[in-house]
Amino acid sequence: SGPYLPKDDPDATMLGEAQWKWLAKQLRQPARLRIIASSIQLISNEHRWEKWGNLPRERERLFDLLRTTKANGVIVISGDRHTAEFSKMDIGLGYPLYDLTSSSLNQRHVWRSELNPHRLGSVYYDENFGVISIDWSEADPTIRLQIRDMKGRIAIQQRHRLSELQPLILQRSTSRSMPTSVTSQTCSRSSNQLCRPTKSNSSSNAATAGVRLSSARWMI
């Protein structure tokens, strides 16, 4: 029920070995964009509620895995905070790691002051849901990370080019063949349990939302 204190126990696990092995395999698969869904925040680490930072060894293990696999194009989505915000952190990938937190769909939260040195912009306290919109028709696709209110209006937003989510060596080169579709994905609270990603092609659909994805690999 919380609040919680970090637990520096080498036997405490967030995912379990089978899921760690699966995730490592997926991160090594070719993909231009990788979306990792977690039910709790990965980057924000100062509050005393549910977060990866409650198991600091597991949090650092995930950061290490992203570095050792040299995974490009990683974005994290998370929830379970009853508020919405964007977080950004440099963990040594050669590009910044972003965490889009959206929650909740059915409960407005009262204002509170909560430290998050990695926060971008402001916190949104009303009911909300998250959207990731990707415009693959552009030479350097635009990725829009959005928090929307219950009428679908954009409350807060971050815009990035796909090249900004690549290691520096890859930012200097662009692909000559680009899919031509605009895609969006609604994201709110999800499970920490990992499952199979959708196929990385223009005809694959995310089973949870039935929307078109293109050149993106999902790790949920």
C-alpha distance (Angstrom), angle and dihedral (degrees) to the residues before:
residue distance angle dihedral
S1 . . .
G2 3.82 . .
P3 2.90 166.7 .
Y4 3.81 93.1 -176.8
L5 3.78 138.6 -162.2
P6 3.82 123.7 -144.4
K7 3.80 113.4 -91.0
D8 3.79 113.7 -145.2
D9 3.79 94.5 -165.6
P10 3.83 116.5 140.4
D11 3.82 89.6 -151.7
A12 3.82 95.0 53.3
T13 3.81 111.3 101.8
M14 3.78 135.2 -167.6
L15 3.80 98.2 -169.6
G16 3.81 111.4 8.1
E17 3.79 126.1 -124.7
A18 3.80 96.7 -80.5
Q19 3.79 91.4 56.2
W20 3.81 93.3 44.0
K21 3.81 89.2 53.6
W22 3.81 91.5 48.6
L23 3.79 92.7 48.2
A24 3.81 92.8 49.6
K25 3.81 89.5 52.7
Q26 3.81 92.6 49.8
L27 3.79 93.6 48.0
R28 3.79 89.1 57.4
Q29 3.81 92.8 54.8
P30 3.83 116.3 101.4
A31 3.81 112.1 -97.2
R32 3.78 136.9 144.5
L33 3.80 93.7 -147.0
R34 3.82 130.3 23.4
I35 3.81 122.8 -167.3
I36 3.80 116.3 -164.2
A37 3.81 113.9 -164.7
S38 3.79 119.2 -155.5
S39 3.79 128.4 172.9
I40 3.82 89.9 -138.9
Q41 3.79 134.2 42.8
L42 3.78 119.9 -84.4
I43 3.80 103.1 -173.0
S44 3.81 105.5 32.8
N45 3.79 104.9 81.5
E46 3.80 110.1 161.7
H47 3.80 103.1 77.1
R48 3.82 121.0 85.0
W49 3.78 99.8 -128.1
E50 3.81 134.5 85.8
K51 3.81 111.7 -34.8
W52 3.81 141.5 128.8
G53 3.79 87.4 -104.4
N54 3.81 89.6 72.1
L55 3.80 84.8 74.8
P56 3.83 99.5 38.5
R57 3.80 94.2 178.7
E58 3.80 90.8 56.4
R59 3.80 92.1 46.1
E60 3.78 91.0 52.5
R61 3.80 90.1 44.9
L62 3.79 89.7 58.5
F63 3.79 91.6 48.3
D64 3.82 89.4 49.1
L65 3.80 90.7 49.6
L66 3.80 92.0 52.6
R67 3.79 89.4 50.3
T68 3.80 98.3 45.0
T69 3.81 93.7 46.5
K70 3.82 89.2 47.4
A71 3.80 87.6 -136.2
N72 3.78 111.7 -170.5
G73 3.80 127.9 -156.5
V74 3.82 97.8 24.1
I75 3.81 120.5 168.4
V76 3.82 123.3 172.8
I77 3.82 124.3 -148.4
S78 3.80 120.8 -166.4
G79 3.80 144.6 162.2
D80 3.82 144.5 175.2
R81 3.82 95.4 105.3
H82 3.85 99.5 100.8
T83 3.80 85.9 -130.7
A84 3.80 136.0 67.1
E85 3.79 130.9 -123.0
F86 3.79 145.7 142.3
S87 3.80 122.8 -117.3
K88 3.79 129.8 -168.9
M89 3.80 129.6 -167.3
D90 3.79 138.1 172.2
I91 3.81 107.1 -135.6
G92 3.80 96.4 163.9
L93 3.81 101.0 -88.4
G94 3.78 94.6 127.3
Y95 3.81 88.7 -108.4
P96 3.85 133.4 51.6
L97 3.80 121.4 -86.2
Y98 3.82 115.1 -133.2
D99 3.81 128.3 -158.1
L100 3.81 117.0 -162.6
T101 3.82 108.8 -161.0
S102 3.81 119.1 -167.7
S103 3.82 128.2 173.6
S104 2.87 153.1 175.5
L105 3.78 122.9 24.9
N106 3.80 96.2 -175.1
Q107 3.80 110.0 25.7
R108 3.78 131.9 65.7
H109 3.79 111.9 -146.8
V110 3.79 125.4 -144.5
W111 3.79 118.1 -116.6
R112 3.77 116.4 -87.7
S113 3.78 135.4 169.2
E114 3.79 110.0 -118.6
L115 3.78 125.9 169.7
N116 3.79 118.1 -123.7
P117 3.82 112.2 156.0
H118 3.82 89.1 -172.5
R119 3.82 94.9 56.3
L120 3.79 120.2 124.3
G121 3.78 113.0 -149.0
S122 3.78 121.7 -33.0
V123 3.80 138.7 -25.7
Y124 3.82 119.2 -106.8
Y125 3.81 113.7 -142.9
D126 3.81 105.2 -178.6
E127 3.81 126.1 87.0
N128 3.78 108.7 -68.5
F129 3.77 149.5 157.0
G130 3.78 132.7 -149.6
V131 3.79 129.4 -118.1
I132 3.79 131.5 -168.8
S133 3.80 112.0 -162.0
I134 3.81 120.0 -172.5
D135 3.81 123.1 -171.6
W136 3.79 104.5 -157.0
S137 3.83 91.9 175.5
E138 3.80 91.0 80.2
A139 3.80 122.8 85.4
D140 3.82 87.6 -123.8
P141 3.84 102.4 28.8
T142 3.80 118.4 -129.4
I143 3.80 116.0 -129.9
R144 3.79 116.3 -159.1
L145 3.80 117.8 -163.8
Q146 3.79 107.1 -164.1
I147 3.77 141.8 -179.2
R148 3.80 110.9 -156.8
D149 3.78 132.1 -168.7
M150 3.80 122.9 -126.0
K151 3.81 91.0 -86.1
G152 3.79 90.5 56.7
R153 3.80 95.2 -107.2
I154 3.80 118.4 142.9
A155 3.80 110.2 -106.5
I156 3.82 99.3 174.5
Q157 3.78 130.7 -2.5
Q158 3.80 143.6 -175.6
R159 3.81 121.1 -159.8
H160 3.79 123.5 -159.6
R161 3.76 138.6 166.7
L162 3.78 117.3 -122.6
S163 3.81 88.7 -121.7
E164 3.82 88.8 62.6
L165 3.82 88.9 64.1
Q166 3.79 94.7 56.3
P167 3.81 129.6 86.6
L168 3.79 111.8 -94.4
I169 3.81 92.9 -102.5
L170 3.81 90.1 57.5
Q171 3.80 94.3 43.7
R172 3.80 88.2 68.6
S173 3.78 93.1 62.6
T174 3.81 130.5 54.7
S175 3.76 130.3 -158.9
R176 3.82 116.9 -108.1
S177 3.79 94.8 -152.3
M178 3.79 115.3 63.4
P179 3.83 128.2 177.4
T180 3.80 112.8 -124.9
S181 3.78 109.7 -135.6
V182 3.77 136.9 103.2
T183 3.78 112.7 -132.9
S184 3.78 136.4 -171.1
Q185 3.78 135.0 -176.2
T186 3.78 129.5 -165.2
C187 3.78 112.9 -141.4
S188 3.76 131.5 -177.6
R189 3.79 131.4 138.8
S190 3.77 113.8 -10.0
S191 3.78 138.8 170.2
N192 3.80 127.2 -87.4
Q193 3.79 87.8 -138.5
L194 3.77 110.7 106.2
C195 3.78 122.5 -130.1
R196 3.77 138.6 174.5
P197 3.82 115.2 -63.3
T198 3.76 122.6 -126.8
K199 3.79 116.9 -98.1
S200 3.78 114.1 -85.7
N201 3.80 100.9 -119.8
S202 3.78 138.0 96.3
S203 3.80 94.8 -98.6
S204 3.81 98.6 52.6
N205 3.81 120.2 110.5
A206 3.78 130.3 -154.7
A207 3.78 105.1 -118.7
T208 3.79 93.6 -144.9
A209 3.80 96.6 55.8
G210 3.80 107.2 13.7
V211 3.80 93.8 -130.4
R212 3.78 128.7 141.3
L213 3.79 116.6 -100.8
S214 3.77 125.9 -171.7
S215 3.81 128.5 -164.4
A216 3.79 91.6 -16.9
R217 3.80 128.2 121.9
W218 3.80 119.4 -150.2
M219 3.82 123.2 -149.8
I220 3.80 109.5 -175.1
